[in-house]
Amino acid sequence: MFDDPLLLARAQFGLNIAFHILFPSITIALAWFLVFLRLRADRSGGAWAFNSYQLWVKIFALSFALGVVSGIVMSFQFGTNWPGFMEKAGNVAGPLLGYEVLTAFFLEATFLGVMLFGRERVPGWLHILSAVLVAVGTTGSAFWILALNSWMQTPQGFEVIDGTLHVTSWWDVIFNPSFPYRLTHMLLASGLTAAFLVAGVSAFQLLRNHDHEPAWRMFRVGTVVGAILIPIQITVGDLHGLNTLEHQPAKIAAIEGIWTSGASIPLVLLGWPNPEQRRNDYAIEVPGGASFILRHDWSAELQGLDQFADKHPPVRPVFFAFRVMVGVGVLMLLLSWLASGYLLAKRRIPQWMLAAFALMTFSGWVATLAGWLVTEIGRQPYLVYGVITTAETASSVPAGNIATTLVGYALVYGLLLISYLLVLTQLARSAAGDAPVIPPSGELQPTGTVA
């Protein structure tokens, strides 16, 4: 590995984007949670909403800061690791990245300052508006990034002139065949990541202080949002899979471990893909299951990896990452529905369930990263699917240089991630241990404690 510059460049970029995606996956949806809290605090006169807003706006700012820093580093890697990408596809990628920067830095960052520091300096309506505009900015930023990523997966709206891609229709570029599914899938993933973060942190607080009203309220909010979003995500995921089958059949073949084309293809629940023998060892299968899920016909024909020669992704990482994503999603579904049942029945939430939510605080991260691996590794060997291969765009930097910076990035990101988790834990612990903060007189009125 350490003497292959292409593999090292992919690993370095993968590390950067994996670290970066952790934080937008929180902030995109958490911004809307803050809008809810700010409106609730202003309209209902409940101190719990004020106290919750005070905590979660700090967590949002912390997550936003790390997302911005890692995003800047990642953007430079388009030039350092993949100069050929910008040479060939810069006419498409450049404007889309530019629109994202305008959205993120001119809208989000500007009004984030008002949201963080302007509550006592600007009228209430303007402070609420700033929270709404930050939320709109985070979602708009996701729109442009997903438009570019989706175009790289299902490219259209361009022509090739002297080896360079030129846009013929921006509408076709942006609203490419996979864009609606990817954008919806990512927004829902962010919603679930934020919901389980909210529920998990609140559960952690309740384990320390069972009478902390803001934590009880936010635990309910996170649990209910998660329970509502997961079935929607499952439906969207199925539609996304059917879209991928149409436009990227090699990726689906790798996900399902389909080595040979045929009819009535079994669904491999678990197994060990064996590329050398082109089979799945120790497989637990459902006969005809893959054909039924993908074609809604138990005897339908599906393309296998044998149809794509060497133009298909490595099977093992895609195969296992998909099952991690699905497995974590099932756990999130079961836990959120079980807790919602307790809440609907107005039964006391048991300690073991609070502990389970605390352990699942970052389950959204796990599922999101697994899904990202499926998406990005599943596109290989192409950078722009069917148009530009990854190898064509790599830089000529020596392998030793890339390996050195890769180790440096890993150490820095590891330290930043540990610091982030420690600060978040301290914020949650302090909020749970402190006495409730009563808002300024005349602005909000406190409510009673929920036991």
C-alpha positions, 0 to 999 in steps of 0.5 A, spaced: 500 500 500 505 505 502 508 504 495 502 505 491 501 513 490 494 512 487 491 508 493 495 513 498 491 519 494 485 515 495 486 513 502 488 520 504 482 524 500 477 518 503 480 520 510 479 527 509 472 527 507 470 521 512 472 526 517 469 532 514 462 529 513 461 527 520 460 534 522 455 537 516 451 530 518 450 533 524 449 541 523 444 540 517 439 537 521 441 540 528 440 547 525 432 546 524 432 543 531 435 550 533 429 553 529 424 549 533 427 551 540 428 558 538 421 558 536 418 554 542 422 558 547 419 565 544 412 562 543 410 558 549 414 561 554 417 555 557 424 555 560 426 548 558 426 550 551 431 556 553 435 552 556 436 546 551 437 552 546 443 554 550 446 547 550 445 545 543 447 552 540 454 551 543 454 544 540 452 546 533 457 552 533 462 546 535 460 542 530 460 547 525 467 550 526 470 543 525 466 542 519 468 548 516 476 547 517 476 540 515 472 542 509 477 547 507 482 542 507 478 537 503 477 543 497 485 544 497 485 536 495 482 537 489 488 540 487 493 536 490 491 529 490 486 530 483 489 535 479 486 531 473 479 532 475 479 540 475 483 540 469 478 535 465 471 537 469 473 543 472 468 547 468 462 543 471 465 542 478 468 549 479 461 553 479 458 548 483 463 548 489 463 556 488 455 556 489 456 552 495 462 556 498 457 562 497 451 559 501 456 556 506 460 562 508 456 568 506 449 566 509 451 561 514 457 564 517 454 571 517 448 569 520 451 564 525 454 570 528 448 573 529 445 567 532 450 566 537 452 572 540 446 577 538 440 574 542 440 580 547 443 585 541 438 585 536 430 584 536 427 577 537 424 577 530 431 578 527 434 573 532 429 568 530 430 570 522 438 568 523 436 561 526 432 560 520 437 563 515 443 559 518 438 552 517 437 554 510 444 555 509 446 549 511 441 545 507 443 549 501 450 548 502 448 540 502 444 542 495 450 544 491 455 539 494 450 533 493 449 536 486 456 535 484 457 528 487 450 526 484 453 528 477 459 524 478 455 518 479 450 519 474 453 525 469 449 528 464 448 535 461 455 536 458 460 534 452 467 533 451 471 537 447 479 536 446 478 531 453 475 537 457 468 537 459 464 543 457 457 544 460 451 544 455 445 544 460 446 546 467 439 544 469 441 537 466 448 537 470 444 539 477 438 535 476 441 529 474 438 522 475 440 520 482 440 527 485 433 527 488 434 520 491 441 522 494 439 529 496 433 526 500 437 520 502 442 525 505 438 530 508 434 524 512 441 521 514 442 528 517 436 528 520 437 521 523 444 523 525 442 529 529 435 526 532 440 520 535 445 525 537 439 529 541 436 523 544 443 520 546 446 526 549 439 527 553 439 520 555 446 521 558 444 527 562 438 523 564 442 518 567 446 523 571 440 527 573 433 524 572 429 530 574 433 534 568 427 537 565 430 540 558 433 533 557 427 529 558 424 534 553 429 533 548 429 526 549 422 526 547 424 530 541 430 526 538 426 519 539 420 521 536 423 525 530 428 518 529 422 514 529 418 518 524 424 519 519 427 512 519 421 508 515 421 514 510 429 513 510 427 506 508 423 507 503 427 513 500 433 508 500 429 502 496 428 508 491 435 510 491 437 502 490 432 502 484 435 508 481 442 505 482 441 499 479 438 502 473 445 507 472 450 503 476 449 496 475 456 494 477 455 497 484 449 494 485 452 487 483 458 488 488 453 490 494 449 484 493 455 480 492 452 477 485 458 474 481 454 471 475 448 474 471 442 470 472 435 469 474 432 468 481 438 471 484 439 469 492 439 475 497 446 474 501 444 476 508 451 475 510 457 472 507 465 473 505 466 475 498 471 471 495 474 475 489 479 469 487 474 464 486 468 469 485 463 466 490 461 468 497 463 463 502 459 461 508 453 465 505 447 465 509 442 467 503 434 468 501 433 464 495 431 469 489 431 475 495 435 479 491 431 479 484 425 480 488 428 486 492 431 489 486 426 487 480 420 485 485 420 479 481 422 472 485 425 470 478 427 476 475 434 476 471 440 481 474 447 482 472 453 480 475 460 482 476 462 478 470 458 483 465 463 488 467 470 485 466 475 489 471 470 495 471 467 494 477 468 496 484 472 492 489 467 487 492 468 486 500 468 494 502 462 495 498 459 489 501 460 489 508 459 497 508 452 496 506 450 491 511 453 495 516 449 501 514 443 497 514 444 493 521 445 500 524 439 502 521 435 496 524 437 498 531 435 505 530 429 503 528 427 498 533 430 502 539 426 509 537 420 505 536 420 502 542 422 508 546 416 512 542 411 506 545 413 507 552 412 515 551 405 514 548 403 509 553 406 514 558 410 509 561 417 510 565 423 510 561 427 504 564 434 505 565 437 500 560 433 504 555 437 510 557 443 507 557 442 504 550 440 511 547 447 513 550 451 508 547 447 509 540 449 517 540 453 517 534 450 511 531 448 516 525 455 517 524 456 510 523 451 509 518 453 515 514 460 513 514 458 506 511 453 509 506 458 514 504 463 508 503 458 504 499 457 510 494 464 512 493 468 506 493 462 503 489 463 508 483 470 505 482 474 505 478 471 511 475 471 518 478 466 521 474 462 514 472 463 512 465 467 518 463 473 519 467 477 514 471 480 515 478 487 513 475 487 519 470 486 524 475 491 522 480 497 527 481 504 525 480 506 526 487 511 521 490 508 515 494 512 517 500 510 524 500 503 522 500 504 517 506 507 522 510 501 527 510 496 521 510 499 519 517 499 527 519 492 528 517 490 521 521 494 524 527 491 531 527 484 528 525 484 523 531 486 529 536 481 533 533 475 528 534 477 526 541 477 533 543 470 534 540 467 528 544 471 531 550 468 538 549 461 535 547 461 530 553 463 536 558 457 541 555 452 535 556 455 534 563 455 541 565 448 542 563 445 536 566 448 538 573 447 546 573 441 549 576 436 551 570 437 557 567 431 562 568 431 567 562 431 574 563 424 577 566 419 578 561 422 574 555 420 567 557 417 564 563 419 557 567 415 551 567 415 545 572 420 539 572 418 533 569 420 527 573 
